[in-house]
Amino acid sequence: MSVHKYSTRNRLRAAVSMAIFSIALMAIPTVSAQNVLRIAAVVNDRVVSALDVVHRMRFVIISTRLPNTPETRKKLTPQIIRGLIDEQIQLQEADHQNIRVSEREIDKSIRALEKQNNLPTGKLKVELARMGTDISTLRDQIKARIAWSKTVSRRLRREIQINAEDIDEELSQIKKQLGQPQFRVSEIFLSIDNPDQDGQVRATALRLLEQLKNGAEFSNLARAFSQNTSASLGGDLGWIQRGRLDQALDDAIGAMSKGQTSDPIRSFSGYHILKLREIRQPAGKGDAVVSLRQVVLRKDGGPALREKATAIRKSMSGCDKFDDMVKAVGAPASGSLGKVKISELPENLRDAVKALQVGEFGAPVTAASGDDIMFIVCDRQEKKVKLPKRADIRKKLLTGKLERLSQRYLRDLRRAAFIDLRN
């Protein structure tokens, strides 16, 4: 038996809990008591049973598609017990704050999960039963998350002030980063309550990484084990840009390629495993639609033709005399390409065109045919960048601050709790 924290105020509570649990055991046959109601952990005045662990284990293995082997179960057990302990702490704090979660709220979350996975209403329960587990395990997990969300909102939201200056500063940062790529990132976060836990939490992160390498679904593993609010979204952090996260996370994202999963990354508050799902380039010249014309210099025309075209290119600007130039050069295959989206051009041509100003002739570019082509942009329509609304920025800032306070709140509750892990 190992005791993580034993506070004096919880001794009486724990003693009462064990007395009640002993009475319950007396009412059950010996075999059932040993195999079904064996205690995995005591959290203040409540018990996490071995049966709770078994049910959650079965659900996690099914949802993450991990192999159901003794080795897998052994590696998952510490993570599952820690998750169940956290849920107990969250539910107990919700009870202390007189917060309740209705069956209707849980049903709504399950319907949202079914919709997210393209399942008809009620199908999730059927599928879980078919795979040998009960939906009550999922309902318990959802109940704890809703209860904690309500608790955090009630206790902490009034402490957070988002003023006009905060929004202005965030909007200024967004404008500065308009030319930078955006990254769609998912995260599994494991918190560290005190420095002594570093090795243990890192080992857990490495086990999760191993499970990901063995084929576990990232989003389902995040739902099961991640310890931040994004867990309910499968760890999805949405679209982010460099410079917006902790420096270690920022550097890791910059070094990753699409689809890659990071090694565990240590931040001030814990370990993170990141997955880079998508990268998108910012709106800009590459997204512009241009009215484009080309002068085709046939490869059989020789150097003299290219020299003549280059001389004319340097002496004129604009599209007004384009036809005269084509005749003077002797390039009958030349003409208008109409309106073209720069990003849809072949890469070597795209780079040549996007740098051109309206009315400017580009230097000759060799096409796949071997001919040289000179482009001129007669008109350009840039894609307009839509900035977020101030209300959306305020909501984002509020969510970020609430997340950080939520992690601190749970950390303090863990430190104050009586947690008795049974071997």
C-alpha positions in Angstrom: 0.0 0.0 0.0 1.3 3.4 -0.9 -0.2 6.7 0.4 0.2 9.7 -1.8 -1.2 12.3 0.6 -2.7 12.0 4.0 -4.4 15.1 5.4 -5.6 15.1 9.0 -9.0 16.5 8.0 -9.6 13.4 5.8 -8.7 10.7 8.4 -12.2 10.5 9.8 -13.7 10.6 6.4 -11.5 7.7 5.2 -12.3 5.6 8.3 -16.1 6.1 7.8 -15.6 5.2 4.2 -13.8 1.9 4.9 -16.4 1.0 7.6 -19.2 1.4 5.1 -17.2 -0.5 2.5 -16.6 -3.4 4.9 -20.4 -3.7 5.6 -21.0 -3.8 1.9 -18.4 -6.7 1.5 -20.2 -8.7 4.2 -23.4 -8.7 2.1 -21.6 -10.2 -0.9 -20.2 -13.8 -1.3 -16.5 -14.1 -0.6 -15.5 -14.9 -4.2 -17.4 -11.8 -5.6 -15.9 -9.6 -2.9 -12.4 -10.6 -3.7 -12.6 -10.5 -7.5 -15.1 -7.8 -8.1 -15.0 -5.4 -5.2 -11.3 -5.4 -4.5 -10.2 -1.8 -3.8 -7.9 -0.2 -6.3 -7.7 3.2 -4.6 -9.4 5.3 -1.9 -9.9 8.9 -2.8 -11.0 10.8 0.4 -14.2 9.1 1.4 -14.9 7.2 -1.9 -13.5 4.0 -3.4 -12.3 3.2 -6.9 -12.8 -0.6 -7.2 -11.0 -3.1 -9.3 -14.2 -3.5 -11.2 -14.1 0.2 -12.1 -10.6 -0.3 -13.5 -11.7 -3.4 -15.5 -14.6 -1.5 -17.0 -12.5 1.5 -17.9 -9.7 -0.7 -19.2 -12.1 -2.5 -21.5 -13.6 0.7 -22.8 -10.1 2.3 -23.4 -8.8 -0.8 -25.3 -11.9 -0.9 -27.5 -12.0 2.9 -28.2 -8.2 3.2 -28.9 -8.0 -0.1 -30.9 -5.1 -1.4 -28.8 -4.4 -5.1 -28.6 -6.1 -6.7 -25.6 -3.0 -8.4 -24.2 -1.7 -8.8 -20.7 1.2 -6.4 -21.6 -1.2 -3.7 -22.9 -3.4 -4.0 -19.8 -0.3 -3.8 -17.5 0.9 -0.6 -19.2 -2.5 1.0 -19.2 -3.4 0.3 -15.5 -1.5 3.1 -13.9 -2.9 5.6 -16.4 -6.4 4.4 -15.9 -6.2 4.5 -12.1 -4.9 8.0 -12.2 -7.7 9.1 -14.5 -10.3 7.5 -12.2 -8.8 9.2 -9.2 -9.0 12.6 -11.0 -12.6 12.0 -11.9 -13.4 11.2 -8.2 -11.7 14.4 -7.1 -13.6 16.4 -9.7 -17.0 14.8 -8.8 -16.4 15.3 -5.1 -15.5 19.0 -5.6 -18.7 19.4 -7.7 -20.7 17.8 -4.9 -19.1 20.2 -2.4 -20.2 23.1 -4.7 -23.7 21.7 -4.9 -23.3 21.1 -8.7 -25.4 18.4 -10.4 -25.2 16.8 -13.8 -28.5 15.6 -15.3 -29.0 12.5 -17.4 -30.2 14.8 -20.1 -26.8 16.6 -20.2 -25.0 13.3 -20.5 -27.4 12.1 -23.2 -26.7 15.3 -25.2 -22.9 14.7 -25.0 -23.3 11.2 -26.2 -25.4 12.3 -29.1 -22.7 14.8 -30.0 -20.1 12.1 -29.9 -22.3 9.9 -32.1 -22.7 12.7 -34.6 -18.9 13.3 -34.6 -18.4 9.7 -35.5 -21.2 9.6 -38.1 -23.3 7.2 -36.0 -27.1 7.4 -35.7 -28.7 8.2 -32.3 -28.4 5.2 -30.0 -25.9 3.4 -32.1 -23.0 4.0 -29.8 -24.6 2.0 -27.0 -25.3 -0.9 -29.4 -21.7 -0.9 -30.7 -20.2 -0.8 -27.3 -22.4 -3.7 -26.2 -21.4 -5.7 -29.3 -17.8 -5.2 -28.4 -18.3 -6.4 -24.9 -18.5 -3.2 -22.8 -21.3 -1.1 -21.3 -22.0 2.5 -22.1 -22.2 3.2 -18.4 -18.4 3.5 -18.3 -18.6 6.3 -20.9 -21.5 8.0 -19.1 -19.4 8.1 -15.9 -16.5 9.7 -17.7 -18.7 12.3 -19.4 -20.5 13.0 -16.1 -17.1 13.8 -14.5 -16.1 16.1 -17.3 -19.4 18.0 -17.3 -19.3 18.3 -13.5 -15.8 19.7 -13.6 -16.6 22.1 -16.4 -19.5 23.5 -14.3 -17.4 23.6 -11.2 -14.5 25.5 -12.9 -16.9 27.9 -14.5 -18.7 28.7 -11.2 -15.6 29.0 -9.1 -13.1 30.7 -11.5 -14.9 32.6 -14.2 -15.6 35.5 -12.0 -11.8 35.8 -11.3 -11.0 36.4 -15.0 -11.2 39.8 -16.4 -10.8 40.3 -20.2 -10.7 44.1 -21.0 -10.5 46.0 -24.2 -6.7 46.3 -24.0 -6.4 42.5 -23.8 -8.5 42.2 -27.0 -6.5 45.0 -28.7 -3.2 43.3 -27.9 -4.4 39.9 -29.2 -5.8 41.5 -32.4 -2.4 43.2 -32.9 -0.7 39.8 -32.6 -3.1 38.3 -35.1 -2.4 41.0 -37.6 1.4 40.6 -37.2 1.1 36.8 -37.9 -1.1 37.1 -41.0 1.8 36.1 -43.2 2.7 33.0 -41.2 1.5 29.4 -41.7 -1.1 27.9 -39.4 -0.9 24.5 -37.8 -3.8 22.2 -36.8 -2.5 20.5 -33.6 -3.8 17.9 -31.2 -2.4 17.3 -27.8 -2.2 14.8 -24.9 -1.3 16.6 -21.7 -0.2 15.0 -18.5 0.1 17.4 -15.5 2.9 17.4 -12.9 1.7 18.5 -9.4 5.2 18.6 -7.9 8.8 18.0 -9.1 8.9 14.5 -7.5 6.4 13.3 -10.0 8.5 14.2 -13.1 9.9 10.7 -13.7 6.6 9.0 -13.1 4.7 11.3 -15.4 7.3 11.1 -18.1 7.2 7.3 -18.0 3.4 7.5 -18.5 3.9 9.8 -21.5 6.4 7.4 -23.0 3.9 4.5 -22.5 1.2 6.6 -24.3 3.7 7.4 -27.1 4.4 3.7 -27.5 0.7 2.9 -27.7 0.4 5.6 -30.4 3.2 3.9 -32.4 1.4 0.6 -32.0 -1.6 2.0 -33.7 -3.8 3.6 -31.0 -6.0 6.4 -32.2 -4.7 9.7 -31.0 -8.0 11.4 -30.4 -9.4 8.4 -28.4 -6.2 8.2 -26.3 -6.5 12.0 -25.7 -10.2 11.5 -24.6 -9.1 8.8 -22.2 -6.0 10.3 -20.6 -5.3 13.9 -21.5 -5.7 16.3 -18.5 -6.9 19.5 -20.1 -10.2 20.7 -21.5 -9.3 19.8 -25.0 -9.6 16.1 -24.0 -13.4 16.2 -24.7 -12.5 17.2 -28.3 -10.0 14.4 -28.8 -7.1 16.8 -27.8 -7.8 19.2 -30.7 -6.3 22.6 -30.1 -7.6 24.0 -33.4 -5.5 26.2 -35.7 -2.5 27.8 -34.0 0.6 29.8 -35.1 4.2 29.8 -34.0 4.8 32.1 -31.1 1.5 31.4 -29.4 2.5 28.5 -27.2 5.2 27.6 -24.6 8.6 28.0 -26.3 9.3 24.2 -26.1 6.0 23.4 -27.8 6.5 26.1 -30.3 9.9 24.8 -31.3 8.6 21.3 -31.6 5.8 22.3 -33.9 8.2 24.2 -36.1 10.3 21.0 -36.6 7.4 18.7 -37.3 5.9 17.6 -40.6 2.2 16.9 -41.3 1.0 13.8 -39.6 3.9 13.5 -37.3 3.6 12.9 -33.5 6.2 14.4 -31.1 8.1 12.8 -28.3 7.0 13.9 -24.8 7.7 17.6 -24.4 8.3 19.1 -20.9 6.7 22.4 -20.2 6.3 24.2 -16.9 3.1 22.4 -16.0 3.7 18.9 -17.4 4.4 16.7 -20.4 2.8 17.2 -23.8 2.5 14.8 -26.8 1.6 16.7 -29.9 0.3 15.6 -33.3 0.5 17.9 -36.3 -2.6 17.2 -38.3 -2.5 19.8 -41.0 -0.6 22.9 -42.2 -2.1 25.7 -44.1 -0.4 28.6 -45.7 -1.7 32.2 -44.9 -3.8 34.1 -47.4 -1.5 36.3 -49.5 0.0 36.5 -53.0 -0.2 32.7 -53.4 -4.0 32.9 -53.1 -4.4 35.8 -55.5 -6.4 35.5 -58.8 -4.5 37.2 -61.7 -5.4 38.1 -65.2 -2.4 36.5 -66.9 -0.8 36.7 -70.4 2.1 34.8 -71.7 4.8 35.2 -74.4 5.9 31.8 -75.6 9.4 31.7 -77.0 9.8 28.5 -78.9 12.9 26.5 -78.1 13.7 26.3 -81.8 13.8 30.1 -82.1 17.3 30.1 -80.7 19.2 32.7 -78.5 18.4 35.6 -80.8 14.6 35.3 -80.1 15.2 35.3 -76.4 17.5 38.3 -76.5 14.9 40.2 -78.5 12.1 39.3 -76.1 14.2 40.3 -73.1 15.1 43.7 -74.7 11.4 44.4 -75.4 10.4 43.2 -71.9 12.8 45.8 -70.4 11.5 48.6 -72.5 7.8 48.3 -71.9 5.3 47.9 -69.0 1.6 47.2 -68.8 -0.7 45.1 -71.0 -1.8 47.8 -73.5 0.9 47.1 -76.1 1.0 43.3 -75.4 -0.3 42.4 -78.9 2.3 44.7 -80.6 5.1 43.0 -78.6 4.0 39.5 -79.6 4.0 40.6 -83.3 7.4 42.3 -83.0 8.9 39.2 -81.3 7.3 36.8 -83.6 5.7 34.6 -81.0 2.3 33.5 -82.4 1.6 30.9 -79.7 1.4 33.7 -77.1 -1.8 35.2 -75.7 -4.1 35.5 -72.7 -4.5 32.7 -70.2 -7.6 34.5 -68.6 -8.0 34.6 -64.9 -5.8 32.2 -63.0 -5.4 31.4 -59.3 -1.7 31.5 -58.6 -1.8 28.6 -56.2 -3.1 26.3 -58.9 -0.2 27.0 -61.3 2.7 24.5 -61.5 5.3 25.2 -58.8 8.0 26.6 -61.0 5.5 28.9 -62.8 3.8 29.8 -59.5 7.0 31.2 -58.0 7.6 33.3 -61.1 4.1 34.8 -61.2 3.4 35.5 -57.6 6.4 37.9 -57.3 5.2 40.1 -60.3 3.5 43.4 -59.9 0.6 44.4 -62.1 2.0 45.4 -65.6 5.4 43.8 -64.9 6.9 41.3 -67.3 8.7 38.4 -65.7 12.0 36.9 -66.7 11.8 33.9 -69.1 10.9 30.6 -67.3 11.5 27.2 -69.0 8.4 25.1 -69.3 8.2 21.3 -69.4 8.1 21.5 -73.2 11.5 23.2 -73.3 10.0 26.5 -74.5 10.7 29.6 -72.5 7.7 31.6 -71.3 7.5 35.2 -70.1 4.4 36.2 -68.0 2.8 39.5 -67.5 0.1 40.2 -64.8 -2.5 42.5 -66.2 -4.7 42.5 -63.0 -4.6 41.1 -59.5 -7.3 40.4 -57.0 -5.9 39.5 -53.6 -7.8 37.2 -51.3 -9.2 39.3 -48.4 -8.2 38.2 -44.9 -11.0 38.2 -42.5 -10.0 39.1 -39.0 -11.9 37.5 -36.1 -14.6 39.4 -34.3 -13.8 41.0 -30.9 -16.4 38.8 -29.2 -14.6 35.7 -30.6 -11.2 37.0 -29.4 -12.6 37.6 -26.0 -14.0 34.1 -25.8 -10.7 32.6 -26.9 -8.8 34.6 -24.2 -11.3 33.6 -21.6 -11.0 29.9 -22.5 -7.2 30.1 -22.3 -7.1 31.7 -18.9 -9.8 29.4 -17.6 -7.8 26.4 -18.8 -4.7 27.5 -16.9 -6.7 28.2 -13.7 -8.5 24.9 -14.1 -5.2 23.0 -14.1 -4.0 24.8 -11.0 -7.4 24.2 -9.3 -7.2 20.5 -9.9 -3.5 20.3 -8.8 -4.4 22.0 -5.5 -7.3 19.5 -5.0 -5.0 16.6 -5.6 -2.4 17.9 -3.1 -5.1 18.3 -0.4 -6.8 14.9 -1.1 -6.3 11.7 0.8 -5.3 9.2 -1.9 -4.5 5.6 -1.0 -3.3 3.4 -3.8 -3.7 -0.4 -3.2 -1.2 -2.8 -4.7 
